[in-house]
Each structure stands twice: as C-alpha cells, then as structure tokens.
Amino acid sequence: MENMAPVIIIFLIFGGGGMLTRMWSDYNKTRIEMARIKLEQMSASPRGSNREVEALRAELESTRQELRDLRNTSMQYDISFDTALGRMENRVAHVERRIGVNSSQNDVESVTLTGR
C-alpha cells in the first residue's frame, strides 16, 4: 500500500482526475434528481388527498353546525324552563298571598329549636 502513491499520481495525471471529477459530478446530479423526485412525490401526495382534506373540512363544518344547533336548542330549553319556573313562582306567590290573608285570622305558631 505504501507503493500506491506513485500509481495514484500517474493515474490522476493521465486522465483519471477528469474521470473522478465526472463521477463526483454525476453522483451530485443523481442526488439532486433523487431529492427533486422525492419532493415531487411529497407535494403530489397532498394534491392526491385534496379530496380527503375537503371531505374532512366539510365534516368539520357539519359538526360545527350541529354544535350550533345543539346550543340553540339548549338555550331554547333553558329559556322555556326559566319561563315555566317564573310562572310557578308567580303562582306560588299568589297562593301564599291568598293563604297569608286567611292565616291572619288563625293563630300563628312559632317553634324554637334548641340544641341538646
């Protein structure tokens, strides 16, 4: 292996250098071409699944609309419940007023609770 240096020098002088340069250049071109093909495949993949992305967006929008509808329905039930509760409170107040008028004629009992 020590005697290889003169052989390598002669090889490089008589055209081997050009061949090595061409090999290195071809290697770099091949790497660049492979990177370009890989990039095209990666960029083509989302285009191919563009329908899937649109389908997901449509499904997401549909879910959002269902959520809005559910909120509206829930709010309507809340308002309806509040209205019914308000009516019940008015009725109870009316009954209490009527009983309060009649109970003034009766004796009022008071209870005192004491601890042990």
NUMIDO-578911 format. One record per residue (C-alpha): residue number from 1; residue in one letter; x, z, y. Coordinates in Angstrom, 1 decimal. Layout:
// residues N
NODE,NUM,A,X,Z,Y
...
END
This chain:
// residues 116
NODE,1,M,0.0,0.0,0.0
NODE,2,E,2.9,0.5,2.3
NODE,3,N,3.8,-3.2,2.0
NODE,4,M,0.3,-4.3,3.0
NODE,5,A,1.1,-4.1,6.8
NODE,6,P,3.1,-7.4,6.8
NODE,7,V,0.4,-9.2,4.8
NODE,8,I,-2.3,-8.0,7.2
NODE,9,I,-0.3,-9.1,10.2
NODE,10,I,0.2,-12.6,8.8
NODE,11,F,-3.4,-12.8,7.8
NODE,12,L,-4.5,-11.9,11.4
NODE,13,I,-2.1,-14.4,13.0
NODE,14,F,-3.2,-17.4,10.9
NODE,15,G,-6.9,-17.2,11.5
NODE,16,G,-8.0,-14.0,9.8
NODE,17,G,-8.7,-12.4,13.2
NODE,18,G,-11.2,-15.1,14.0
NODE,19,M,-12.9,-14.6,10.7
NODE,20,L,-13.1,-10.8,11.2
NODE,21,T,-14.5,-11.3,14.7
NODE,22,R,-17.1,-13.7,13.4
NODE,23,M,-18.0,-11.3,10.6
NODE,24,W,-18.4,-8.5,13.1
NODE,25,S,-20.5,-10.7,15.4
NODE,26,D,-22.7,-11.7,12.6
NODE,27,Y,-23.1,-8.1,11.5
NODE,28,N,-24.2,-7.1,15.0
NODE,29,K,-26.6,-10.1,15.3
NODE,30,T,-28.1,-9.1,11.9
NODE,31,R,-28.6,-5.5,13.1
NODE,32,I,-30.2,-6.7,16.3
NODE,33,E,-32.5,-9.1,14.4
NODE,34,M,-33.5,-6.3,12.0
NODE,35,A,-34.3,-4.0,14.9
NODE,36,R,-36.4,-6.7,16.5
NODE,37,I,-38.3,-7.3,13.3
NODE,38,K,-38.9,-3.6,12.9
NODE,39,L,-40.1,-3.3,16.5
NODE,40,E,-42.5,-6.3,15.9
NODE,41,Q,-43.9,-4.6,12.8
NODE,42,M,-44.4,-1.3,14.6
NODE,43,S,-46.0,-3.0,17.6
NODE,44,A,-48.2,-5.2,15.3
NODE,45,S,-49.4,-2.2,13.3
NODE,46,P,-51.4,-0.6,16.2
NODE,47,R,-52.8,-4.1,17.0
NODE,48,G,-54.0,-4.4,13.5
NODE,49,S,-55.6,-1.0,13.6
NODE,50,N,-57.1,-1.6,17.0
NODE,51,R,-60.5,-1.8,15.3
NODE,52,E,-59.9,1.6,13.8
NODE,53,V,-58.9,3.0,17.2
NODE,54,E,-62.1,1.6,18.8
NODE,55,A,-64.2,2.9,15.9
NODE,56,L,-62.6,6.4,16.4
NODE,57,R,-63.3,6.1,20.2
NODE,58,A,-66.9,5.2,19.5
NODE,59,E,-67.3,8.0,17.0
NODE,60,L,-65.8,10.4,19.5
NODE,61,E,-68.2,9.2,22.3
NODE,62,S,-71.1,9.6,19.9
NODE,63,T,-70.0,13.1,19.1
NODE,64,R,-69.8,13.9,22.8
NODE,65,Q,-73.3,12.5,23.4
NODE,66,E,-74.6,14.7,20.5
NODE,67,L,-72.9,17.7,22.0
NODE,68,R,-74.5,16.9,25.4
NODE,69,D,-77.9,16.6,23.8
NODE,70,L,-77.4,19.8,21.9
NODE,71,R,-76.5,21.6,25.2
NODE,72,N,-79.6,20.2,26.9
NODE,73,T,-81.8,21.3,24.0
NODE,74,S,-80.3,24.7,24.0
NODE,75,M,-80.8,25.0,27.8
NODE,76,Q,-84.4,24.0,27.4
NODE,77,Y,-84.9,26.6,24.8
NODE,78,D,-83.2,29.2,27.0
NODE,79,I,-85.4,28.3,29.9
NODE,80,S,-88.5,28.4,27.7
NODE,81,F,-87.5,31.7,26.3
NODE,82,D,-86.9,33.1,29.8
NODE,83,T,-90.2,31.9,30.9
NODE,84,A,-92.0,33.4,27.9
NODE,85,L,-90.1,36.7,28.4
NODE,86,G,-91.1,36.7,32.1
NODE,87,R,-94.8,36.2,31.2
NODE,88,M,-94.6,39.0,28.6
NODE,89,E,-93.0,41.3,31.2
NODE,90,N,-95.8,40.5,33.7
NODE,91,R,-98.5,41.2,31.0
NODE,92,V,-96.9,44.5,30.1
NODE,93,A,-96.6,45.4,33.8
NODE,94,H,-100.3,44.6,34.2
NODE,95,V,-101.3,46.6,31.2
NODE,96,E,-99.1,49.5,32.4
NODE,97,R,-100.8,49.4,35.8
NODE,98,R,-104.2,49.5,34.2
NODE,99,I,-103.2,52.4,31.9
NODE,100,G,-101.5,54.1,34.8
NODE,101,V,-104.7,54.1,36.8
NODE,102,N,-106.7,55.5,33.8
NODE,103,S,-104.0,58.0,32.8
NODE,104,S,-104.1,59.7,36.2
NODE,105,Q,-107.4,61.1,35.1
NODE,106,N,-105.7,62.6,31.9
NODE,107,D,-103.2,65.4,31.8
NODE,108,V,-99.6,64.3,31.8
NODE,109,E,-97.4,65.7,29.1
NODE,110,S,-93.7,66.4,29.7
NODE,111,V,-91.3,67.0,26.9
NODE,112,T,-88.0,68.7,27.4
NODE,113,L,-85.3,68.3,24.7
NODE,114,T,-82.6,70.9,24.4
NODE,115,G,-79.6,71.0,22.2
NODE,116,R,-79.0,73.5,19.4
END
